[in-house]
């Protein structure tokens, strides 16, 4: 995908965005003809920015993420990214016949990292997600939260500047999810990755993001955006997180009601 560059103060070229989505629409063929799923989406993700996509089930969040990942093409409009994005799914998608470390090493191999460097790099990435010493553990030996940490380390191993996350914590219990929110925030700040994170959980969106983007329902359009100025560290139960979550939830309910009236 193409990347827009600008001259930095030192004369080097720097990307002006991690992802740029310009007037993107997407239709799928259905029994009644073409069904419009996304309609005229325009959205930029800045370098190092954490953006959450929020909306009711079926509003096209995952479809949009797949388009940005390059897994599908828009019906109209254009998408550009700063290099190839890394994608992390709701399911960990780890290979069960490989150890935690070997799952990460496979991503490094596909990236062209030399064989004698892969083990050390995989160990570093496991340390980054606080799984030091887990290189030799099989997938069935890991808890759900640990598996998602390995999946995150594998995504980071691709050395992409943009990380796409499709409800990666939805299947986890509340306590594990809370811990992984902290871990993801720490890793994002340490690595300066850009993140586009899909969720239907309003408090999760507010806790994590610098910006929350709400999609309307069927077809998905950008209904509203919020800049989240709440300082880190944030907790899911913080008053400021709760207050903004209530505001966004009311807007989301309004979108659902409007869809239900059609």
RANOR-V55105 format. One record per backbone hydrogen bond with DSSP energy under -1.0 kcal/mol. NH is the residue of the N-H (numbers start at 1). CO is the residue of the C=O. Records with the same first field share a line. If there is no record, write none. Layout:
NH: CO  CO
This chain:
6: 14
8: 12
11: 8
14: 6
16: 4
18: 45
19: 45
20: 80
21: 43
22: 78
24: 41
25: 76
26: 38
28: 35
30: 33
33: 30
35: 28
37: 26
38: 26
39: 220
41: 24
43: 21
45: 19
49: 46
51: 195
52: 211
53: 197
54: 213
59: 56
64: 60
65: 61
66: 62
67: 63
68: 64
69: 65
71: 66
75: 25
76: 25
78: 22
80: 20
82: 18
83: 81
86: 162
88: 164
98: 95
100: 137
101: 135
103: 99
104: 100
105: 101
106: 102
107: 103
108: 104
109: 105
110: 106
111: 107
112: 109
113: 108
117: 114
121: 117
122: 118
123: 119
124: 120
125: 121
126: 122
127: 123
128: 124
129: 125
130: 127
131: 126
134: 131
137: 134
141: 138
142: 139
147: 143
148: 144
149: 145
150: 146
151: 147
152: 148
153: 149
154: 150
155: 151
156: 152
157: 153
158: 155
159: 156
163: 194
164: 86
165: 196
166: 88
167: 198
170: 167
172: 169
177: 173
178: 174
179: 175
180: 176
181: 177
182: 178
183: 179
184: 180
185: 181
186: 182
187: 183
188: 184
189: 185
190: 186
191: 187
192: 188
194: 161
195: 49
196: 163
197: 51
198: 165
199: 53
205: 201
206: 202
207: 203
208: 204
209: 205
210: 50
211: 50
212: 226
213: 52
214: 224
215: 54
216: 221
220: 37
223: 214
224: 214
226: 212
228: 210
238: 235
242: 238
243: 239
244: 240
245: 241
246: 242
247: 243
248: 244
249: 245
250: 246
251: 247
252: 248
253: 249
254: 250
255: 251
256: 252
257: 253
258: 254
259: 255
260: 256
261: 257
262: 259
